Amino acid sequence: MTPFALALSLALHAAPATKPAPAQPRPAADKTMTASPKPAAEDLAASTRTWQEERLKNLQSEEGWLTLVGLFWLKEGEQTAGSAPESDLDFPEGTPAKLGTFTRKGNTASFQPAPGVALTLGGKPFTGGAVKSDETGAPDVLKLGSMSLQVILRGDKLGVRVKDKEAPARKQFHGIATYPASAAWRVDARFEPSETPRTIQVPNVLGTEEAMKVPGTLVFTVNGKEHRLTPVEEGDKLFIIFADETNRDATYGAGRFLYADAPKDGHVVLDFNRAYNPPCAFTRFATCPLPPRGNRLAARVEAGEKRYGDH
């Protein structure tokens, strides 16, 4: 485990648990959750394998997380960028020595390419001007050969993310070890909706927090012990950022991610066979959220993806 991941893991384990949300009154028969109706072992293995193949395909795509080669935070005003040592923003090898100049004004940025640097935006030559960040979800992407640049906004931090489809991490990727698919880790959770709309502060690797909407609480039982997780809303899905005791020795130290479908009849299926590593497990240039307080399970979730490489 890298010192970075170890530090995140220790911080995570030290975080105090929050008080569980009050339970929504339900019939007595719903108070104990057991494993959800299990598909045939072959079906579960096949569906999990199909999901994993799609996951790896996305990870290895030209826009996937394995292409990240740089992240540069902008200060107010002008900053030169390029691979030359005197550049304010020391871009990776393969970038022109003098790439151009970024200018930050509040939460907006513009870029002026250096003479002779031919970038494109949307397939057309980019000669300079404002560059839209990902604040609204659709950032401008400047391209130069195998590389691409985009501006990201994280709280009050504005940065330039650099990707390269020829990145060593992408070209040398060797897959991710996983636990065997197990019906024991496809569980039925009772969904306890929030009585009033609420948000929680979700920490991230930048040391800041982001407010995220919480629709309710997930309650489930594994091996006779009840557990609770707080999901956040992401479109029509539930997004769960969680940690468990395998983070110490077998899975990524800062926790893993899991998506689930929206509640149906007060229940949510949590398929931990699809628990996966956050982008920070593969690159130091990602800005991953960390498990919120209370989302550390006192159990070994031996399902889903294991630790990648030396992270």
C-alpha positions, 0 to 999 in steps of 0.5 A: 500500500502506498503511503497515500493510500495508507494515510487515507485508510488510517484516517478512515478507520479513525472516523467516528460513526454517526448516529443511525437514522431513525427507522421507518415503521414497517411490518414486523416481517421486514425487520430482519433482512436476509439474502435476496432471492439468489439466482442460479450460481451459473447465472450469478457468475455469468452476469458478474463476469459480464459486468466485470468485462464492461467495467474493464472496457470502460476503464481501459477506454481512451477516456478512461481513468488509466489515461490520466497523466497530470492534474494542475491546480490554477492560481488566480491570474496567468500561468505558463504550461509546458514540459520546459523546466521554467513552466509554472505548470510542469506538464508531463514529458511529450507535451510541447516545451511551451504549450501556452498560458492558462488564465484563471479569473475566479471559477473560470479559465481561459487558455492561449496556445503558444505559437506553433501549438495546434490544439483542437476543440470539438474537431476544430482548431482552437486559437485561444479563449475561454475553456468551459469547466466540468461544473455543468457536466460537459467540459471543453476538451482540448486535444493535442495528438494523443493528449487531451486537456480539460478544466475541472472545478472542485469546490473552490479549486480550479484545475487542468486535468491531462489525459494521454491515450498512450499513457503507460498505465493504460498500455501496461494494464494487466487487469484487476483481481476479484473475489469469486462471485458469491450469492452470499454477497448479493443481499436484500436491504431494507430502505428507510427513506429520509423523513425530510430532504437532507444532505451529508458532507462527503470528504474527498482526497483533496481534504475538502467536503462536498454536500450530497443528497441522501435519500435514506438509509440501507439496512441489511443483515449478513451472517446474522449481524445488521449493518447500515449504509448511507447512499447518496443520489446520483441520477436514478441510481444510489451511489454507495461509498463504503469501507470494510475490514478487507481494506487493511490487507486485500482491497483498496485502503480508502474504500470502494464504490457500489451502485444500486438501483432505486428502491422498489417496494421499500427494498434495494438489492446490494450486489457487492460482487460489483463493488469496485475500486475508485479511480484513485486506486489507479492514479494520483491525479483523480479527486475521489470521494471517501466513505462518509462517516458511518459507512465503514462496515464492521465486516470483511466484504470478500466480494468485488474487486481486490487491491490493484498493483501496489495501491 
